[in-house]
Amino acid sequence: MFPAASPIPRLPGWGPDDPPVAALRGGRSSGVYCRPECPRAQAADTRDFPSAAAAQTAGLVACDVCAPEPIPGTPDWRAADDLVSRAMVFITEEWNVPDAPSARAGAAADRLAPNGLAADGSAQHSSVPDELARLAERVGSSPAEVIGALDARFGASAAALARAHQANSARLLLVFTGIETASVALMTGYADSAELEHSLWSVYRSSAAQLRGQRSRIATSTLQASSRTGPYLGGHDTAEAAALILRFSARPPFDGPGLMRFFLDHAVLGLERPTHTGFERWTQLRFGRARVAFSLSGESGVLCSARLDDVRDVPELVALTHRLFDLDVDPEQVDVALSADPTLRPLVLALPGIRIPGVFDANEALFRTLLGQQISVPAARTVLGRITMALGTDGLFPTAAQLADGGAGVLRGPAQRVSAILGVAEALNAGDLVLDEALQTAEFVRRLEQVRGIGPWTANYLAMRLLGDPDVLLNTDLIILQSAALRGLPATARTLAAYSERWAPWRSYAGLHLWRARDWAPPVAPPSPATISEYE
């Protein structure tokens, strides 16, 4: 059952053809940049900026009231499957990131000395030209083309965007942990604490000590000593664990209940545990494991309680939460665009702010998708639970190596299907198949479809949930086709794909609306026969 219809929230005068809401707003007199809804952003001398990096380049500093996050620079930076979106994945996840001694980082641990420094005693710190060249190679373009694309979208260079992200990572560690400043500097890619302090002052007009003072206002955080030994940046002989609570605000409207219901419906025994307010599970982050619990907070908030093996994973935990709950999308833009179609408008009115559910881990998402196909959701949970209990370790879903080695003994079903899943595990384990988030969706899908046992539906479903691509319509999905037919829309894969071009670049969200409304027929006249005939 859907909730009662309500008006679509939007800014006055904003129609489907208008540009998206400004990401940030800065004022000359105040000298700060803010979220558009911040009281400081209402001053007469403010101007819009496409990114925090652009505002910083203009000499403004981040507001200490609304604490605008610098990445992504605009809420729709992933609205197009283009060079910019792929470059931003690299900038936020790989630009000048210190190597990590964890299972996820693989051989990176071999390149670290016990104190987390390079073999020559220097910090893991790369030059801008080197990183720009690596970025260009990663996205299959030239440095000049990358520079032009980023400047056109964000009004800033790759280096400026990376600096904004780097400073924010350091801010998170300073606010939410008790790590000494010198260690925070090394963890986030700065040469030393002096360079960190200079960066913090240029971005926030605050010192490390002043940022630590914001802890009580922003979130609750307590540190716990860890008895586990291991490498730790800063020269300590033990790695600190942390317990903290973070609250995230989503741009309203926010269909948090729908996301939470999805995660609970697909919870796997032995991996995820439902709670009174949400769910919890273990996940592997860059430096160690984390026990995370998610619940909703108010009408447009997400609460994350976490126990981290290593406090250096705080920035990655923040990024993970954003991906899981699709917090970076501009829902007003999506809702206004989709409601331009009279057939979708009742669905959008009934369920504004729908979101794409993200994933915890790329390989895990692939196996959960493969093992859950052609069976019901409850049956898939049973199958996945049995495999997790048999092969998983430390509360985590089995790795590709564990499935390749032991999968034959626990996988059930037709021999051809079992063989295909084992083949996927072997390809991932050998590095022949890499789920690369920096790939363009078309190339990502093409590479997956080359692997035996992975079809178009699986490849596109992963593109939507793993890459966060907002413009993937699963036009072969039976439920989506049935829901389309219920509303008088074209109901074959080919005709629905053609009709859905009017929903671009938000076809993923349109598909989610059709999925959610499969048993609900809205009181609206279907498109005219003449309109439908254009797609037959």
C-alpha positions in Angstrom: 0.0 0.0 0.0 1.3 3.4 -0.9 1.1 6.5 1.3 -1.4 9.3 0.5 -0.3 11.5 -2.3 1.6 14.7 -1.4 2.9 17.6 -3.5 6.4 17.1 -4.9 8.8 19.4 -3.0 10.5 21.8 -5.3 12.0 25.3 -5.4 9.7 28.1 -6.7 9.8 28.4 -10.5 11.9 25.3 -10.9 10.7 23.1 -13.8 12.0 19.9 -15.4 14.1 21.9 -17.9 15.8 24.1 -15.3 19.3 23.5 -14.0 19.8 21.6 -10.7 20.0 23.5 -7.4 23.3 25.0 -6.7 25.6 22.8 -4.7 27.0 25.5 -2.5 26.5 29.2 -1.9 29.2 31.7 -0.7 29.2 35.3 0.5 31.9 37.9 0.1 31.1 39.6 3.3 30.9 36.4 5.4 33.9 34.8 3.6 32.3 31.4 3.9 30.5 28.9 1.6 27.4 27.1 2.8 24.8 24.6 2.0 22.0 26.5 0.1 19.6 26.0 3.0 22.0 27.5 5.6 20.9 30.9 7.1 24.2 32.4 6.1 23.5 31.5 2.5 20.6 33.9 2.4 22.7 37.1 2.5 22.3 39.5 -0.4 25.9 39.3 -1.6 26.0 35.5 -2.0 26.8 33.7 -5.3 26.5 30.0 -6.3 29.5 27.7 -6.7 29.4 24.3 -8.4 31.8 22.7 -5.9 33.5 23.3 -2.6 36.8 23.3 -4.5 35.6 26.2 -6.6 34.5 28.1 -3.5 37.9 27.4 -1.9 39.7 28.6 -5.0 37.7 31.9 -4.7 39.1 32.3 -1.2 36.1 31.2 0.8 36.2 28.8 3.7 33.7 26.2 4.8 30.9 27.3 7.1 31.2 26.1 10.6 27.4 26.1 11.1 26.2 23.9 8.3 29.6 22.1 7.7 29.2 21.6 3.9 30.8 18.4 2.7 33.2 18.9 -0.2 32.6 15.7 -2.2 30.7 15.3 -4.3 30.7 18.9 -5.4 27.2 18.8 -6.7 24.3 16.4 -5.8 24.1 15.2 -9.4 27.8 14.5 -10.2 26.8 11.0 -11.0 23.8 12.0 -13.1 25.6 11.2 -16.3 27.7 8.1 -17.1 30.6 10.3 -18.3 34.3 11.1 -17.8 33.5 13.3 -14.8 31.7 10.7 -12.9 34.4 8.2 -13.4 37.1 10.7 -12.6 35.3 11.6 -9.3 35.4 7.9 -8.3 39.2 8.0 -8.6 39.5 11.3 -6.8 37.4 10.3 -3.9 38.8 6.8 -3.5 42.3 6.6 -4.9 43.9 10.0 -5.3 47.0 10.1 -3.0 45.5 7.4 -0.7 48.1 5.9 1.7 48.5 2.2 1.1 46.5 0.0 3.4 47.5 -3.2 5.3 44.3 -5.1 4.9 42.7 -8.0 3.0 41.0 -5.5 0.8 44.2 -3.7 -0.1 46.0 -7.0 -1.0 49.6 -6.5 -1.7 49.6 -3.0 -0.4 50.8 -4.2 3.0 54.1 -5.3 1.5 54.9 -1.7 0.6 54.5 -0.4 4.1 57.1 -0.4 6.8 55.8 -1.3 10.3 55.1 2.4 11.1 53.1 2.9 7.9 55.8 4.9 6.1 57.4 4.1 2.8 60.7 2.2 2.7 62.7 5.4 2.6 60.9 6.8 5.7 58.8 9.3 3.8 55.0 9.5 3.8 53.0 7.9 1.0 52.7 11.2 -0.8 52.5 11.5 -4.6 53.0 14.6 -6.8 50.0 16.2 -8.5 51.3 15.5 -12.0 51.8 11.8 -11.1 48.3 11.5 -9.7 46.8 13.4 -12.7 48.5 11.1 -15.1 47.3 8.0 -13.1 43.8 9.4 -13.1 43.8 10.0 -16.9 45.1 6.5 -17.5 42.5 5.0 -15.1 39.6 6.6 -17.0 41.0 6.1 -20.4 41.5 9.8 -21.3 44.2 12.4 -21.6 45.2 14.8 -18.7 44.0 17.8 -20.8 40.6 16.3 -21.4 40.2 15.4 -17.7 41.2 18.9 -16.7 38.7 20.5 -19.1 35.8 18.2 -18.1 36.3 18.8 -14.4 36.6 22.5 -14.8 33.4 22.7 -16.9 31.4 20.7 -14.3 33.0 21.9 -11.0 34.9 25.1 -11.8 38.0 23.5 -10.2 40.9 21.3 -11.1 41.4 17.6 -10.2 44.0 18.7 -7.6 41.7 21.2 -6.0 38.9 18.6 -5.8 41.3 16.1 -4.3 42.6 18.7 -1.7 39.0 19.4 -0.7 38.4 15.7 -0.2 41.7 15.2 1.6 41.0 18.0 4.0 37.5 16.6 4.8 39.0 13.2 5.5 41.3 14.7 8.0 38.5 16.7 9.5 36.5 13.6 10.0 39.3 11.9 11.9 40.0 14.9 14.0 36.3 15.4 14.9 35.4 11.8 15.6 38.5 10.2 17.0 41.3 11.1 19.4 44.2 10.3 17.1 47.1 12.7 17.4 47.4 15.3 14.7 50.7 14.0 13.3 49.1 10.6 12.8 46.0 12.1 11.1 48.3 13.9 8.7 50.1 10.7 7.6 46.8 8.8 7.4 45.3 11.2 5.0 48.3 11.7 2.7 49.9 14.9 4.1 53.6 15.1 4.5 53.5 16.2 8.1 51.3 17.9 10.7 52.4 21.4 9.5 51.1 20.7 6.0 47.9 19.4 7.5 47.4 22.5 9.7 48.0 24.7 6.7 45.4 22.9 4.7 42.8 22.9 7.5 43.3 26.7 7.9 42.9 27.4 4.2 39.7 25.3 4.0 38.1 25.7 7.4 39.9 28.7 9.0 40.3 26.3 11.9 43.2 24.5 13.5 43.2 20.8 14.3 42.5 21.6 18.0 39.5 23.8 17.0 38.0 21.1 14.9 38.3 18.6 17.7 36.2 21.0 19.7 33.3 20.5 17.3 32.9 16.9 18.4 30.1 17.4 20.9 28.1 19.5 18.5 28.4 17.2 15.5 28.2 13.6 16.8 28.9 11.3 19.7 32.2 9.5 19.7 34.1 7.4 22.2 37.4 5.6 21.8 38.2 2.2 23.0 41.7 0.7 23.3 42.3 -2.3 21.2 44.4 -5.3 22.3 45.1 -6.2 18.7 48.6 -5.4 17.4 49.4 -4.3 13.9 50.8 -1.5 11.8 49.6 1.9 12.7 50.5 5.2 11.0 52.3 7.4 13.5 54.6 4.8 15.0 52.4 3.2 17.6 52.7 -0.5 18.1 48.9 -1.0 18.5 46.1 -0.1 16.2 43.3 1.9 17.9 39.7 0.7 17.5 36.9 3.2 17.8 33.2 3.2 18.7 31.2 6.1 17.3 27.8 7.3 16.3 27.3 9.3 13.2 24.2 11.0 11.9 23.8 11.7 8.2 21.3 14.1 6.7 19.6 13.3 3.4 18.2 15.9 1.0 14.5 15.7 1.5 12.3 14.1 0.4 13.9 10.8 1.5 12.4 7.4 1.2 14.4 6.0 4.0 11.7 3.4 5.0 11.8 2.0 1.5 15.6 1.5 1.6 15.5 0.0 5.1 12.8 -2.4 4.0 14.9 -3.5 1.1 17.9 -4.2 3.2 15.8 -6.1 5.8 14.0 -8.1 3.1 17.4 -9.2 1.7 19.2 -9.7 5.1 21.2 -12.9 5.1 21.4 -15.2 8.1 25.0 -15.1 9.5 25.8 -11.9 7.7 23.1 -9.3 8.6 21.1 -9.2 11.8 17.8 -7.2 12.0 17.5 -4.9 14.9 14.5 -3.1 16.4 15.3 0.0 14.3 17.3 -1.3 11.4 20.0 -3.8 10.8 23.7 -4.5 11.6 26.5 -6.5 10.2 30.3 -6.8 9.7 32.0 -5.3 6.7 35.6 -5.1 5.5 37.0 -1.5 5.1 40.4 -0.4 3.9 42.3 -0.9 7.1 40.2 -3.4 9.0 36.7 -4.8 9.8 33.8 -2.8 11.1 30.7 -3.7 12.9 28.1 -1.3 11.6 24.4 -0.7 12.6 22.1 1.5 10.6 18.8 3.0 11.5 16.7 5.9 10.4 16.7 9.2 12.2 13.8 11.5 11.8 12.2 12.1 8.4 15.5 12.5 6.4 18.3 11.2 8.5 20.4 8.0 8.8 22.1 7.0 12.0 25.2 4.8 11.9 26.7 3.2 15.0 30.0 1.6 14.3 32.8 -0.3 16.0 35.9 0.0 13.8 39.0 -2.2 14.1 41.0 0.8 12.9 40.0 4.5 13.3 41.6 5.3 10.0 38.5 3.8 8.3 36.2 6.7 9.5 36.3 8.5 6.1 35.6 5.3 4.2 32.7 4.5 6.6 31.2 7.9 5.8 31.6 7.3 2.0 30.1 3.8 2.4 27.0 5.2 4.2 26.5 7.8 1.4 26.6 5.0 -1.2 24.3 2.6 0.7 21.6 5.2 1.2 22.1 7.2 -2.0 22.6 10.4 0.0 24.2 12.4 -2.7 21.4 12.5 -5.2 19.2 15.5 -5.6 15.7 14.0 -5.1 13.8 17.1 -6.2 15.5 17.0 -9.6 14.7 13.3 -10.0 11.1 13.7 -8.9 10.3 16.7 -11.0 11.8 15.1 -14.1 10.0 11.8 -13.7 6.7 13.4 -12.8 6.7 15.1 -16.3 5.4 11.7 -17.5 1.7 11.6 -16.6 2.0 7.8 -16.1 4.8 8.1 -13.5 3.6 11.2 -11.8 1.1 9.4 -9.5 3.9 7.0 -8.4 6.3 9.9 -7.7 3.6 11.8 -5.8 2.9 8.7 -3.7 6.5 7.9 -3.1 8.8 11.0 -3.4 12.5 10.7 -2.8 13.0 7.1 -3.8 16.6 6.0 -3.6 18.9 3.4 -5.2 20.1 0.9 -2.5 23.9 0.6 -2.6 26.1 -2.4 -1.7 28.7 -3.1 0.9 31.2 -4.9 -1.3 31.5 -5.4 -5.1 32.3 -9.1 -5.1 29.8 -9.9 -2.4 27.1 -8.0 -4.5 27.9 -10.0 -7.6 27.6 -13.4 -5.8 24.5 -12.4 -4.0 22.9 -11.5 -7.3 24.0 -14.6 -9.1 22.9 -16.9 -6.2 19.6 -15.2 -5.8 18.4 -15.4 -9.4 15.5 -17.5 -10.5 14.4 -18.1 -6.9 12.3 -16.2 -4.4 13.9 -13.7 -2.0 13.3 -15.9 1.1 14.9 -18.9 -0.7 17.8 -16.7 -1.7 18.3 -15.7 1.9 18.4 -19.3 2.9 20.9 -20.3 0.2 23.2 -17.3 0.9 23.0 -17.9 4.7 24.1 -21.5 4.3 27.0 -20.5 2.1 28.0 -17.7 4.5 27.9 -20.0 7.5 29.9 -22.7 5.7 32.6 -20.6 4.0 32.6 -17.1 5.5 35.0 -16.0 8.2 35.0 -13.2 10.8 31.3 -12.5 10.2 32.0 -11.6 6.5 30.6 -13.0 3.3 32.9 -15.6 1.6 35.6 -14.1 -0.5 36.1 -15.1 -4.2 39.1 -17.3 -3.0 36.9 -19.0 -0.4 34.2 -19.7 -2.9 36.6 -20.9 -5.6 38.2 -23.3 -3.1 35.2 -24.6 -1.2 32.1 -23.6 -3.2 31.8 -27.0 -4.9 31.0 -28.6 -1.6 28.2 -26.2 -0.6 26.7 -24.9 -3.8 23.5 -26.6 -4.8 21.5 -26.7 -8.1 22.0 -27.6 -11.7 25.6 -28.5 -12.5 25.9 -25.9 -15.2 24.9 -23.1 -12.8 27.2 -24.3 -10.1 30.1 -24.5 -12.6 29.3 -20.9 -13.8 29.4 -19.5 -10.3 32.6 -21.3 -9.5 34.0 -19.9 -12.8 33.1 -16.4 -11.7 34.8 -16.9 -8.3 38.0 -18.2 -10.0 38.0 -15.3 -12.4 37.7 -12.8 -9.6 40.3 -14.5 -7.5 42.8 -14.7 -10.4 42.2 -11.0 -11.3 40.8 -11.9 -14.7 37.6 -10.1 -13.7 37.7 -6.9 -11.8 34.6 -4.9 -10.8 36.1 -1.5 -11.5 33.9 1.4 -10.4 35.8 3.8 -12.5 34.6 2.1 -15.7 31.9 3.6 -17.9 28.7 1.7 -17.5 28.8 0.3 -21.0 32.3 -1.0 -20.6 31.5 -2.3 -17.1 28.5 -4.2 -18.5 30.4 -5.5 -21.5 33.2 -7.0 -19.4 30.7 -8.7 -17.1 28.7 -10.2 -19.9 31.9 -11.7 -21.3 32.0 -14.0 -18.3 30.1 -17.2 -18.6 27.1 -17.2 -16.2 26.6 -13.4 -16.2 23.8 -12.2 -18.3 22.6 -8.7 -19.3 20.1 -8.4 -16.3 22.9 -9.2 -13.8 25.4 -6.8 -15.4 23.0 -3.9 -15.5 21.6 -4.6 -12.0 25.2 -4.3 -10.7 25.8 -1.2 -12.7 22.8 0.4 -11.0 23.6 -0.7 -7.5 27.4 -0.8 -7.5 28.2 2.1 -9.8 25.2 4.0 -8.6 24.3 4.7 -12.2 21.0 6.7 -12.2 20.1 5.8 -15.8 19.9 2.0 -16.0 16.5 0.6 -16.8 16.2 -3.2 -16.3 13.8 -3.5 -19.2 13.9 -7.3 -19.2 12.9 -7.6 -15.6 9.6 -9.4 -15.3 8.2 -7.4 -12.4 9.0 -4.1 -14.2 7.3 -5.3 -17.4 4.3 -6.4 -15.4 4.1 -3.1 -13.6 4.4 -1.2 -16.9 1.6 -3.3 -18.4 -0.6 -2.5 -15.4 -0.3 1.2 -16.2 -0.8 0.8 -20.0 2.9 1.4 -20.8 4.7 -0.6 -23.5 5.3 -4.0 -21.9 8.0 -5.7 -23.9 11.7 -5.2 -23.3 12.2 -3.5 -26.6 9.2 -1.2 -26.6 9.7 -0.2 -22.9 13.4 0.6 -23.5 12.4 2.9 -26.4 9.6 4.6 -24.4 11.9 5.0 -21.4 14.2 7.4 -23.2 12.0 10.2 -22.0 13.0 9.3 -18.4 16.7 9.8 -19.0 18.9 10.4 -17.1 16.9 9.0 -14.3 15.8 5.6 -15.6 17.1 3.7 -12.6 14.7 5.6 -10.4 11.8 5.1 -12.8 12.5 1.4 -12.7 12.5 1.5 -8.9 9.1 3.2 -9.0 7.7 0.5 -11.3 9.2 -2.2 -9.0 7.7 -0.7 -5.9 4.3 -0.1 -7.5 3.9 -3.6 -9.1 0.7 -4.3 -7.0 -0.7 -0.8 -7.1 -2.7 0.6 -10.0 -2.9 4.4 -9.7 -6.0 6.3 -10.8 -4.6 7.8 -14.0 -5.4 7.3 -17.7 -2.7 5.4 -19.5 -0.9 6.9 -22.5 -3.0 7.2 -25.7 -2.9 4.3 -28.2 -1.2 6.6 -30.6 1.6 7.3 -28.2 2.1 3.6 -27.4 2.0 2.7 -31.1 5.2 4.8 -31.6 7.1 2.2 -29.7 5.6 -1.0 -31.1 
